[in-house]
Amino acid sequence: MCPLSLLNCSSPSAEQRTPLYDLHLSHGGKMVPFAGFSMPVQYGAVSITASHLHTRSKVSVFDVSHMLQTVVTGKHREEWLESICVADVHELDPGKGTLSLFTNEQGGIQDDLIVTKTLEDSLFLVSNASRRKVDMDLMVAAQDRFKSLGKDIHLQFLSAEERGLIAVQGPLSSTILQRHTDLDLSSLYFMTSRPCTIAGIPCTLTRAGYTGEDGVEISVPGEQCTHIVEALLSDEDVKLAGLGARDSLSSIRLFDDRDRNQSNLAQDRFKSLGKDIHLQFLSPEERGLIAVQGPLSSTILQRHTDLDLSSLYFMTSRPCTIAGIPCTLTRAGYTGEDGVEISVPGEQCTHIVEALLSDEDVKLAGLGARDNIRIFILFFYGNDMDETTSPVEAGLVWTIEKCQSSHLCRAAPVLMIDIIPNLEEKCQSSHLRRAAPVLMIDIIPNLEGNTKGNMKGEIKEKSFEKSKTIVNVKAEQSINILNDEKGVNPISIIA
């Protein structure tokens, strides 16, 4: 959630302190203003790089008490949250959470948040510190609106002093934390939350995090934060980490043998049930992967391939030849620009890259640029996104969760043309045309029921390669979205 590099998170007023402020100072924390709080960016002579690497190999403890923690109670709490958030809260199991988005009345993204349906008939929300006032205003306005209708809803905003939040992240986090808690962590799955005790202190523990490593977040009474952190720090493999490492860890995840081990475990589980599954892990020597990214990528790549790239939409993959070499080409990437990824026999990688480099507009780029570009595209509230940007425009349709025909279909309002200004123009733009397939329901598997909506403006006839349904929408016309004759998933809006 909210990275250090993307938002002006400082406050003009005096910074608040988290319950761990004195502990930070005692460990040499270099304090900086961040989102209205005084927070450690690093500790003593330990560099951000060293802290980053320690988290990747062992365990780090992060103070994230500055984030806004909100408890929601009342009979109509789920309906209330679904009025301002794209999560399917109604369908969440007790003790489960989901990553979601706050949206305003125009459908624009206001912030990202974690929503948890607790075991105690309440909702627990964690949202970004830098958006604290904006989020609180949104929630209070929605609460007032519901109360004016006679509905039961109550908000409790937890201050950092009364409720701290600690993130424990790293491959050894479960092993070390298990020594201090009465909860069996082997049964605590990702985005699952349970009450427990840690170092004898009652807490709420959630398996979650932002580093790509295993980890948890611990919501704990403010006056007990230091006790828990000191208990964890008694293990030599546990170190404190600040905002610097938090940013660098959030921006990139380099996969390793742990991911392969998880895949093997899943395969073994399926085979034990008599199911047919076979994994083949391709080594870099036998199969290379090349990413070509940038607004001119399609124009230049088209000169070297037999595949018509104008018909290759985002997240679509096709076999083809590039520079005479058989490859698999996928329209995808992580930079926010148009681009592709090319899977190619290892011994032919150099040949393809040299063919591309023959164009003066093509340059090689390394991990440094890859990290920097990913920071600005992967977070939900980036420099290219504001409150007029809908989840659909931002390519975040996956946050709009499945819904049943018997329950309110929250996908519909987000997809209304009147909250996606200039959508047709944007989708016709050569470097943004990959946004168009995002509007197709086949990006949201199993979305059930017909979707209705009042569309403003006019959309011209268009069709797509996979789904052939054509929808004509005139001003203020209410329509039903229909399946095509082949029974593929329906199209919500074609633009």
PEBEL-V550767 format. One record per residue. N is the residue number from 0. RES is the residue in three letters. OMEGA is omega in whole degrees, 0 to 359 (none if undefined). Layout:
N&RES&OMEGA  N&RES&OMEGA
This chain:
0&MET&189  1&CYS&180  2&PRO&182  3&LEU&190  4&SER&189  5&LEU&185  6&LEU&172  7&ASN&190  8&CYS&181  9&SER&181  10&SER&179  11&PRO&181  12&SER&179  13&ALA&183  14&GLU&173  15&GLN&179  16&ARG&175  17&THR&179  18&PRO&182  19&LEU&184  20&TYR&181  21&ASP&178  22&LEU&178  23&HIS&181  24&LEU&182  25&SER&178  26&HIS&176  27&GLY&181  28&GLY&175  29&LYS&190  30&MET&179  31&VAL&176  32&PRO&181  33&PHE&177  34&ALA&178  35&GLY&180  36&PHE&171  37&SER&188  38&MET&179  39&PRO&176  40&VAL&174  41&GLN&185  42&TYR&175  43&GLY&182  44&ALA&181  45&VAL&182  46&SER&176  47&ILE&179  48&THR&180  49&ALA&179  50&SER&177  51&HIS&182  52&LEU&178  53&HIS&179  54&THR&180  55&ARG&185  56&SER&184  57&LYS&181  58&VAL&173  59&SER&177  60&VAL&181  61&PHE&173  62&ASP&177  63&VAL&182  64&SER&180  65&HIS&181  66&MET&184  67&LEU&176  68&GLN&183  69&THR&175  70&VAL&182  71&VAL&178  72&THR&180  73&GLY&185  74&LYS&186  75&HIS&184  76&ARG&182  77&GLU&178  78&GLU&179  79&TRP&183  80&LEU&181  81&GLU&177  82&SER&182  83&ILE&187  84&CYS&185  85&VAL&180  86&ALA&173  87&ASP&185  88&VAL&182  89&HIS&185  90&GLU&178  91&LEU&174  92&ASP&175  93&PRO&182  94&GLY&180  95&LYS&179  96&GLY&179  97&THR&172  98&LEU&183  99&SER&183  100&LEU&165  101&PHE&174  102&THR&179  103&ASN&185  104&GLU&177  105&GLN&181  106&GLY&179  107&GLY&181  108&ILE&179  109&GLN&179  110&ASP&169  111&ASP&183  112&LEU&170  113&ILE&178  114&VAL&176  115&THR&172  116&LYS&187  117&THR&176  118&LEU&185  119&GLU&177  120&ASP&176  121&SER&173  122&LEU&179  123&PHE&183  124&LEU&173  125&VAL&181  126&SER&190  127&ASN&182  128&ALA&183  129&SER&179  130&ARG&186  131&ARG&184  132&LYS&180  133&VAL&180  134&ASP&180  135&MET&179  136&ASP&179  137&LEU&182  138&MET&181  139&VAL&179  140&ALA&179  141&ALA&177  142&GLN&180  143&ASP&180  144&ARG&180  145&PHE&180  146&LYS&179  147&SER&178  148&LEU&178  149&GLY&183  150&LYS&187  151&ASP&181  152&ILE&180  153&HIS&179  154&LEU&173  155&GLN&177  156&PHE&183  157&LEU&177  158&SER&179  159&ALA&181  160&GLU&183  161&GLU&181  162&ARG&177  163&GLY&178  164&LEU&184  165&ILE&175  166&ALA&177  167&VAL&189  168&GLN&178  169&GLY&185  170&PRO&179  171&LEU&188  172&SER&181  173&SER&180  174&THR&183  175&ILE&181  176&LEU&181  177&GLN&179  178&ARG&187  179&HIS&185  180&THR&177  181&ASP&181  182&LEU&176  183&ASP&185  184&LEU&179  185&SER&179  186&SER&179  187&LEU&184  188&TYR&183  189&PHE&181  190&MET&173  191&THR&185  192&SER&180  193&ARG&169  194&PRO&180  195&CYS&169  196&THR&176  197&ILE&184  198&ALA&177  199&GLY&184  200&ILE&176  201&PRO&184  202&CYS&167  203&THR&186  204&LEU&179  205&THR&176  206&ARG&185  207&ALA&177  208&GLY&188  209&TYR&185  210&THR&186  211&GLY&176  212&GLU&172  213&ASP&179  214&GLY&180  215&VAL&168  216&GLU&186  217&ILE&174  218&SER&193  219&VAL&175  220&PRO&186  221&GLY&184  222&GLU&181  223&GLN&182  224&CYS&183  225&THR&180  226&HIS&182  227&ILE&181  228&VAL&179  229&GLU&176  230&ALA&179  231&LEU&181  232&LEU&177  233&SER&175  234&ASP&185  235&GLU&179  236&ASP&181  237&VAL&178  238&LYS&172  239&LEU&176  240&ALA&184  241&GLY&183  242&LEU&180  243&GLY&179  244&ALA&179  245&ARG&178  246&ASP&185  247&SER&179  248&LEU&182  249&SER&190  250&SER&186  251&ILE&176  252&ARG&177  253&LEU&185  254&PHE&183  255&ASP&187  256&ASP&178  257&ARG&180  258&ASP&177  259&ARG&179  260&ASN&178  261&GLN&178  262&SER&178  263&ASN&179  264&LEU&179  265&ALA&179  266&GLN&180  267&ASP&180  268&ARG&180  269&PHE&180  270&LYS&179  271&SER&178  272&LEU&179  273&GLY&181  274&LYS&186  275&ASP&180  276&ILE&178  277&HIS&179  278&LEU&172  279&GLN&178  280&PHE&182  281&LEU&179  282&SER&178  283&PRO&180  284&GLU&183  285&GLU&181  286&ARG&178  287&GLY&177  288&LEU&185  289&ILE&176  290&ALA&177  291&VAL&189  292&GLN&177  293&GLY&185  294&PRO&179  295&LEU&187  296&SER&182  297&SER&181  298&THR&183  299&ILE&182  300&LEU&181  301&GLN&180  302&ARG&187  303&HIS&186  304&THR&177  305&ASP&181  306&LEU&176  307&ASP&186  308&LEU&179  309&SER&179  310&SER&179  311&LEU&184  312&TYR&184  313&PHE&182  314&MET&173  315&THR&185  316&SER&179  317&ARG&169  318&PRO&180  319&CYS&169  320&THR&176  321&ILE&185  322&ALA&178  323&GLY&183  324&ILE&176  325&PRO&183  326&CYS&167  327&THR&186  328&LEU&179  329&THR&175  330&ARG&186  331&ALA&176  332&GLY&187  333&TYR&186  334&THR&186  335&GLY&175  336&GLU&172  337&ASP&179  338&GLY&181  339&VAL&168  340&GLU&186  341&ILE&174  342&SER&192  343&VAL&175  344&PRO&186  345&GLY&184  346&GLU&182  347&GLN&182  348&CYS&183  349&THR&181  350&HIS&181  351&ILE&180  352&VAL&179  353&GLU&177  354&ALA&179  355&LEU&181  356&LEU&177  357&SER&175  358&ASP&185  359&GLU&179  360&ASP&182  361&VAL&178  362&LYS&173  363&LEU&176  364&ALA&184  365&GLY&183  366&LEU&180  367&GLY&178  368&ALA&179  369&ARG&178  370&ASP&184  371&ASN&181  372&ILE&181  373&ARG&179  374&ILE&186  375&PHE&180  376&ILE&189  377&LEU&180  378&PHE&190  379&PHE&182  380&TYR&187  381&GLY&182  382&ASN&179  383&ASP&185  384&MET&174  385&ASP&187  386&GLU&173  387&THR&182  388&THR&180  389&SER&176  390&PRO&179  391&VAL&179  392&GLU&183  393&ALA&183  394&GLY&182  395&LEU&180  396&VAL&181  397&TRP&177  398&THR&179  399&ILE&195  400&GLU&180  401&LYS&177  402&CYS&183  403&GLN&181  404&SER&180  405&SER&183  406&HIS&181  407&LEU&179  408&CYS&184  409&ARG&179  410&ALA&188  411&ALA&184  412&PRO&182  413&VAL&184  414&LEU&181  415&MET&183  416&ILE&184  417&ASP&175  418&ILE&176  419&ILE&185  420&PRO&175  421&ASN&184  422&LEU&182  423&GLU&180  424&GLU&181  425&LYS&183  426&CYS&179  427&GLN&178  428&SER&189  429&SER&184  430&HIS&178  431&LEU&186  432&ARG&178  433&ARG&177  434&ALA&186  435&ALA&181  436&PRO&178  437&VAL&183  438&LEU&180  439&MET&184  440&ILE&180  441&ASP&170  442&ILE&179  443&ILE&185  444&PRO&173  445&ASN&174  446&LEU&189  447&GLU&175  448&GLY&176  449&ASN&179  450&THR&179  451&LYS&176  452&GLY&173  453&ASN&183  454&MET&175  455&LYS&182  456&GLY&183  457&GLU&177  458&ILE&180  459&LYS&177  460&GLU&175  461&LYS&175  462&SER&180  463&PHE&186  464&GLU&185  465&LYS&183  466&SER&189  467&LYS&179  468&THR&177  469&ILE&182  470&VAL&172  471&ASN&181  472&VAL&176  473&LYS&183  474&ALA&176  475&GLU&181  476&GLN&177  477&SER&186  478&ILE&167  479&ASN&175  480&ILE&187  481&LEU&171  482&ASN&174  483&ASP&188  484&GLU&181  485&LYS&177  486&GLY&177  487&VAL&182  488&ASN&182  489&PRO&175  490&ILE&179  491&SER&177  492&ILE&175  493&ILE&180  494&ALA&none
